[in-house]
């Protein structure tokens, strides 16, 4: 999302990588999810390949799509430098046509939250279903928006994430959120600070983003309305039940198997 004031952070893939490329808490889960798919895999909202490239390195037939040309360009540069042939397309997650079907499709790291309306959500799920092989699964990871999240004070930037810089110093991601509980929506003014070794700011980059959160039973209704045959919802990458408001929500939605399968 962009507005008249600031661009989207997804238009700055180099900064994005400096912040998030070392983030690996979820990579073992997605690598295993891809390796056990039994066929080709597609990542929706693949960004610069933080997850896709380790999966490709593991020998999986994986492709990706993202709506940001800058992010896809960065992914392809990284894949080329690593000696990996990767198909990654600039495409809208709400309506895409990859020309093949997949055993598994996944949308990680809150990517599905960029579907800002029910119509967007249904369009994304239906496009995914059309691209699944019979019996294949779509896997979505989203943070669960519990009471503590909605109770956070607004009008003050929160340090969301920081990462070291190879040349010394670090980067910090500051998020000033405006939350609409009724619409389940978050609008953010984001600042990425570049700090030197003495933690003095050398540059500040300003961006704008928007996300819409979903809850478990809402997501299950979306799966049903989109035509999925069955689904399972978990509370973390370890497969535990979704019970606590600070859990991560991992949802698997399956296309019906072929007739007689």
C-alpha positions as CSV (number, residue, x, y, z in Angstrom):
1,X,0.0,0.0,0.0
2,X,1.2,3.6,-0.7
3,X,-0.2,7.0,0.0
4,X,0.6,10.6,-0.8
5,X,3.1,10.8,2.1
6,X,5.2,7.6,2.1
7,X,5.8,4.6,-0.1
8,X,5.3,1.0,0.8
9,X,8.3,-0.7,2.5
10,X,8.1,-3.3,-0.2
11,X,9.5,-0.7,-2.6
12,X,12.8,-0.8,-0.7
13,X,13.9,-4.4,-0.9
14,X,17.5,-3.8,0.0
15,X,16.4,-2.3,3.4
16,X,13.9,-5.1,3.8
17,X,16.6,-7.7,3.4
18,X,18.9,-5.9,5.8
19,X,16.1,-6.1,8.4
20,X,14.6,-9.5,7.8
21,X,17.0,-11.8,5.8
22,X,18.5,-13.1,9.0
23,X,15.0,-13.9,10.5
24,X,14.8,-17.7,10.5
25,X,12.3,-18.7,13.2
26,X,9.9,-20.1,10.6
27,X,12.2,-21.4,7.9
28,X,12.6,-25.0,9.2
29,X,8.8,-25.3,9.3
30,X,8.4,-24.1,5.7
31,X,11.3,-26.2,4.4
32,X,9.7,-29.3,5.9
33,X,6.2,-28.3,4.7
34,X,7.6,-28.0,1.1
35,X,9.7,-31.1,1.2
36,X,6.8,-33.3,2.3
37,X,4.4,-31.8,-0.3
38,X,5.0,-34.6,-2.8
39,X,5.0,-32.2,-5.8
40,X,5.6,-28.6,-6.8
41,X,5.1,-25.8,-4.3
42,X,4.1,-22.1,-4.7
43,X,4.8,-19.3,-2.3
44,X,2.3,-16.4,-2.4
45,X,3.7,-13.0,-1.3
46,X,7.2,-14.4,-1.5
47,X,9.0,-11.1,-1.2
48,X,12.7,-11.2,-1.7
49,X,12.9,-15.0,-1.1
50,X,13.7,-15.2,2.6
51,X,11.8,-18.5,2.7
52,X,11.6,-19.4,-0.9
53,X,15.4,-19.6,-1.5
54,X,16.2,-21.9,1.4
55,X,13.4,-24.2,0.1
56,X,14.9,-24.1,-3.4
57,X,18.3,-24.8,-1.9
58,X,16.8,-27.9,-0.3
59,X,16.0,-29.2,-3.8
60,X,12.3,-28.5,-3.9
61,X,10.5,-27.5,-7.1
62,X,9.2,-24.1,-5.8
63,X,7.9,-21.0,-7.5
64,X,6.8,-17.7,-6.1
65,X,4.7,-14.6,-6.8
66,X,4.6,-11.1,-5.3
67,X,2.8,-7.9,-6.3
68,X,6.0,-5.8,-5.8
69,X,8.3,-5.7,-8.9
70,X,11.1,-4.4,-6.7
71,X,10.9,-7.4,-4.4
72,X,10.7,-9.9,-7.2
73,X,13.7,-8.2,-8.9
74,X,15.7,-8.5,-5.7
75,X,14.7,-12.2,-5.3
76,X,15.9,-13.0,-8.8
77,X,19.2,-11.2,-8.2
78,X,19.8,-13.2,-5.1
79,X,18.8,-16.5,-6.8
80,X,21.2,-15.8,-9.7
81,X,24.0,-15.0,-7.3
82,X,23.4,-18.3,-5.4
83,X,23.3,-20.3,-8.7
84,X,19.6,-21.2,-8.4
85,X,17.1,-21.2,-11.2
86,X,13.9,-19.8,-9.8
87,X,10.6,-18.8,-11.4
88,X,9.2,-15.8,-9.6
89,X,6.4,-13.7,-11.1
90,X,5.0,-10.2,-10.4
91,X,1.3,-11.0,-9.8
92,X,-1.6,-10.0,-7.6
93,X,-2.3,-12.6,-4.9
94,X,-6.0,-12.0,-5.4
95,X,-6.0,-13.1,-9.1
96,X,-3.0,-14.9,-10.5
97,X,-2.5,-17.4,-13.3
98,X,0.7,-19.5,-13.0
99,X,-0.2,-22.0,-15.7
100,X,0.3,-25.1,-13.5
101,X,-1.0,-26.7,-10.4
102,X,0.8,-27.3,-7.1
103,X,0.8,-29.9,-4.4
104,X,1.2,-27.2,-1.8
105,X,0.7,-23.4,-1.7
106,X,1.7,-21.3,1.3
107,X,1.4,-17.7,2.4
108,X,3.8,-17.0,5.3
109,X,4.7,-14.2,7.7
110,X,1.3,-12.4,7.7
111,X,1.2,-12.1,4.0
112,X,-2.6,-12.9,3.9
113,X,-3.2,-9.8,6.1
114,X,-2.6,-7.6,3.0
115,X,-6.0,-8.8,1.7
116,X,-7.8,-5.8,3.1
117,X,-11.4,-6.8,2.4
118,X,-13.6,-9.9,2.4
119,X,-13.7,-9.7,-1.4
120,X,-9.8,-9.6,-1.5
121,X,-9.6,-12.6,0.9
122,X,-12.1,-14.7,-1.0
123,X,-10.4,-13.9,-4.3
124,X,-7.0,-14.9,-3.0
125,X,-8.3,-18.2,-1.6
126,X,-10.2,-19.0,-4.8
127,X,-7.2,-18.3,-7.0
128,X,-5.2,-20.6,-4.7
129,X,-7.7,-23.3,-4.8
130,X,-7.7,-23.2,-8.6
131,X,-3.9,-23.8,-8.5
132,X,-4.0,-26.7,-6.2
133,X,-3.7,-30.3,-7.3
134,X,-6.5,-32.6,-6.0
135,X,-5.8,-33.3,-2.4
136,X,-3.3,-30.4,-2.2
137,X,-3.2,-27.9,0.6
138,X,-3.0,-24.2,1.1
139,X,-1.1,-23.2,4.3
140,X,-1.5,-19.7,5.9
141,X,0.5,-18.3,8.8
142,X,-0.9,-15.3,10.6
143,X,-0.2,-13.7,14.0
144,X,-3.3,-14.0,16.1
145,X,-4.7,-10.6,17.1
146,X,-5.4,-11.1,20.8
147,X,-6.6,-8.6,23.4
148,X,-3.1,-7.4,24.3
149,X,-2.5,-6.3,20.7
150,X,-5.7,-4.2,20.6
151,X,-4.9,-2.8,24.0
152,X,-1.5,-1.4,23.0
153,X,-1.4,2.4,23.2
154,X,-1.5,4.3,20.0
155,X,0.2,7.5,18.8
156,X,3.6,6.3,19.8
157,X,6.2,4.4,17.7
158,X,7.0,0.9,19.0
159,X,10.4,-0.8,18.3
160,X,9.1,-3.8,16.2
161,X,12.4,-5.3,15.1
162,X,16.1,-4.6,14.8
163,X,19.0,-6.3,13.1
164,X,22.8,-5.8,13.1
165,X,24.6,-4.3,10.1
166,X,27.7,-6.1,8.7
167,X,29.7,-2.9,8.7
168,X,28.7,-2.1,12.3
169,X,25.7,-0.5,13.8
170,X,22.2,-1.7,13.3
171,X,18.8,-1.1,11.7
172,X,15.6,-0.5,13.7
173,X,12.0,-0.8,12.5
174,X,9.7,1.6,14.4
175,X,5.9,1.1,13.9
176,X,3.4,3.8,14.8
177,X,0.1,1.9,14.6
178,X,-3.5,3.1,14.3
179,X,-5.9,0.3,15.0
180,X,-9.6,-0.1,14.1
181,X,-11.0,-2.9,16.2
182,X,-14.3,-3.0,14.4
183,X,-12.7,-3.3,11.0
184,X,-9.9,-5.5,12.4
185,X,-7.5,-3.2,10.6
186,X,-4.1,-1.8,11.3
187,X,-2.6,1.2,9.5
188,X,1.0,2.0,10.2
189,X,3.5,4.7,9.7
190,X,6.8,2.9,9.6
191,X,10.3,4.3,10.1
192,X,13.5,2.3,9.4
193,X,16.4,3.9,11.2
194,X,20.0,3.3,10.2
195,X,22.3,3.6,13.2
196,X,26.1,3.7,13.3
197,X,28.3,1.8,15.7
198,X,27.7,4.5,18.4
199,X,23.9,4.1,17.8
200,X,23.6,7.5,16.2
201,X,21.1,7.7,13.4
202,X,22.6,8.2,10.0
203,X,19.4,7.9,8.0
204,X,15.6,7.5,8.5
205,X,13.3,6.0,5.9
206,X,9.5,6.5,6.1
207,X,6.9,4.1,4.8
208,X,3.2,3.3,5.1
209,X,1.5,-0.1,5.4
210,X,-2.0,-1.5,6.1
211,X,-3.1,-5.0,7.3
212,X,-6.4,-6.7,8.1
213,X,-6.4,-9.4,10.7
214,X,-8.7,-12.5,10.8
215,X,-9.8,-14.8,13.6
216,X,-10.1,-18.6,13.5
217,X,-13.8,-19.0,12.8
218,X,-13.8,-16.2,10.3
219,X,-11.0,-17.9,8.4
220,X,-12.8,-21.2,8.5
221,X,-15.9,-19.5,7.0
222,X,-13.7,-18.0,4.3
223,X,-12.3,-21.5,3.5
224,X,-15.8,-22.9,3.3
225,X,-17.0,-20.0,1.0
226,X,-14.0,-20.5,-1.3
227,X,-14.7,-24.2,-1.9
228,X,-12.1,-25.9,0.2
229,X,-13.1,-29.4,1.3
230,X,-11.6,-29.4,4.8
231,X,-9.2,-27.5,7.0
232,X,-7.2,-27.6,10.2
233,X,-6.1,-24.7,12.4
234,X,-3.1,-24.9,14.8
235,X,-1.7,-22.5,17.4
236,X,2.0,-22.7,16.4
237,X,4.6,-24.2,14.2
238,X,4.8,-27.2,16.6
239,X,1.2,-28.2,15.7
240,X,-0.4,-27.5,19.1
241,X,-4.1,-26.5,19.2
242,X,-4.9,-22.8,18.8
243,X,-6.0,-21.8,22.4
244,X,-4.0,-18.8,23.6
245,X,-4.5,-15.3,22.3
246,X,-0.7,-14.9,21.9
247,X,-0.5,-18.0,19.6
248,X,0.6,-18.0,16.0
249,X,-2.2,-19.2,13.7
250,X,-1.2,-21.9,11.2
251,X,-4.1,-22.9,9.0
252,X,-4.1,-25.8,6.4
253,X,-7.0,-25.8,3.9
254,X,-7.3,-28.8,1.5
255,X,-8.7,-29.2,-2.0
256,X,-10.9,-32.3,-2.3
257,X,-9.1,-35.3,-3.6
258,X,-9.7,-36.6,-7.1
259,X,-12.9,-38.7,-7.5
260,X,-12.4,-42.1,-6.0
261,X,-9.1,-41.0,-4.4
